[in-house]
């Protein structure tokens, strides 16, 4: 399972590698691995943040909403700062067309992830939600029949 904190840490690690690559003058192709890791981590963060913002009914039953919201806010600001600094570094070092190429690469990676990994996670969550709902339905039905049985026999 992906959580925003892990995803933002992975993005920070890849971001630092990209920044170092820009400082020593590597081209985008030479930083493809780092860019791919950063893009994947950002896509993971966006996916995890969406899940935290709109939790399933069984996930929303516990935890501090204020703490989760503050943590997510800080992480989103970190992501925005990384993206802005990366845009400045890449555009300044390699030119504005390099930034556009990065955006294209990022969109391709995000699309591939959405088609594969995120669909699997969403299916798993749907199975858990339906199973929990079915269990609660059986529990409520059993309790109802138990009350009816007790009311009729006593």
C-alpha positions in Angstrom: 0.0 0.0 0.0 1.3 3.5 -0.9 1.2 6.3 1.7 2.0 9.9 1.0 4.9 10.1 3.4 6.8 7.3 1.8 6.1 8.6 -1.7 7.3 12.1 -0.9 10.5 10.7 0.6 11.1 8.7 -2.5 10.5 11.8 -4.6 12.9 13.8 -2.5 15.7 11.2 -3.0 15.2 11.2 -6.8 14.9 15.0 -6.8 18.3 15.3 -5.1 19.8 13.0 -7.7 18.3 15.0 -10.5 19.5 18.3 -9.0 23.0 16.9 -8.7 22.8 15.7 -12.3 21.8 19.2 -13.5 24.7 20.7 -11.5 27.3 18.5 -13.3 25.7 19.1 -16.7 24.1 15.7 -17.5 21.4 15.7 -20.2 17.9 14.4 -19.7 18.6 11.1 -21.2 21.5 10.6 -18.8 19.1 11.3 -15.9 16.3 9.1 -17.2 16.4 6.7 -14.3 16.3 9.5 -11.7 13.5 11.2 -13.6 11.6 8.0 -13.9 11.9 7.4 -10.1 10.9 11.0 -9.4 7.9 10.8 -11.7 6.8 7.5 -10.2 7.1 8.8 -6.7 5.1 12.0 -7.6 2.4 9.8 -9.2 2.4 7.6 -6.1 2.0 10.6 -3.9 -0.9 12.0 -5.9 -2.6 8.7 -5.8 -2.0 8.2 -2.1 -3.1 11.8 -1.3 -6.3 11.3 -3.2 -7.0 8.2 -1.1 -6.2 10.1 2.1 -8.5 13.0 1.1 -11.4 10.7 0.2 -11.0 7.7 2.5 -13.2 4.6 2.2 -16.0 4.5 4.8 -14.2 1.8 6.9 -10.9 3.9 6.8 -12.6 7.0 8.0 -13.7 5.5 11.3 -10.5 6.3 13.2 -7.6 8.6 13.3 -7.1 12.3 13.7 -8.5 14.2 10.7 -6.7 17.4 11.6 -3.3 15.7 11.9 -3.7 13.9 8.6 -4.8 17.1 6.9 -1.8 19.1 8.2 0.6 16.3 7.2 -0.8 16.1 3.8 -0.8 19.9 3.4 2.9 20.0 4.3 3.7 17.1 1.9 1.8 18.8 -1.0 3.8 22.0 -0.4 7.1 19.9 -0.5 5.9 18.4 -3.8 5.1 21.8 -5.3 8.5 23.2 -4.2 10.3 20.3 -5.7 8.4 20.6 -8.9 9.1 24.4 -9.2 12.8 24.0 -8.3 13.1 21.2 -10.8 11.4 23.2 -13.5 13.8 26.1 -12.8 16.9 23.8 -12.8 16.0 21.9 -15.9 14.8 25.0 -17.9 17.8 27.0 -16.8 20.3 24.3 -17.5 18.9 22.4 -20.4 16.4 24.8 -21.8 12.6 25.1 -21.7 12.1 22.3 -24.2 13.7 19.9 -21.8 11.1 20.7 -19.2 8.4 20.0 -21.7 10.0 16.7 -22.5 10.1 15.8 -18.7 6.4 16.6 -18.4 5.7 14.3 -21.4 7.7 11.5 -19.8 6.0 12.1 -16.5 2.5 11.8 -18.1 3.5 8.6 -19.8 4.7 7.0 -16.6 1.6 8.1 -14.7 -0.6 6.7 -17.3 1.2 3.3 -17.2 0.9 3.2 -13.4 -2.8 4.1 -13.5 -3.4 1.2 -15.9 -1.5 -1.3 -13.9 -0.7 -0.8 -10.2 -3.4 1.6 -9.2 -6.2 -0.5 -10.7 -5.0 -3.5 -8.7 -5.0 -1.4 -5.5 -8.5 -0.1 -6.2 -9.8 -3.6 -6.9 -8.3 -4.8 -3.6 -9.9 -1.9 -1.7 -13.3 -2.6 -3.4 -13.1 -6.3 -2.3 -12.3 -5.2 1.3 -15.2 -2.7 1.3 -17.7 -5.2 -0.1 -16.5 -7.9 2.3 -16.8 -5.6 5.3 -20.2 -4.4 4.1 -21.4 -8.0 3.6 -20.1 -9.0 7.1 -21.9 -6.0 8.7 -25.1 -7.0 6.8 -24.9 -10.6 8.1 -24.2 -9.3 11.6 -27.2 -6.9 11.6 -29.4 -9.6 10.1 -28.3 -12.1 12.7 -29.0 -9.6 15.5 -32.4 -8.8 14.1 -33.4 -12.5 13.9 -32.0 -13.0 17.4 -34.1 -10.1 18.8 -37.2 -11.4 16.9 -36.6 -14.9 18.3 -36.2 -13.6 21.8 -39.3 -11.4 21.5 -41.4 -14.3 20.2 -40.2 -16.9 22.7 -40.2 -14.8 25.9 
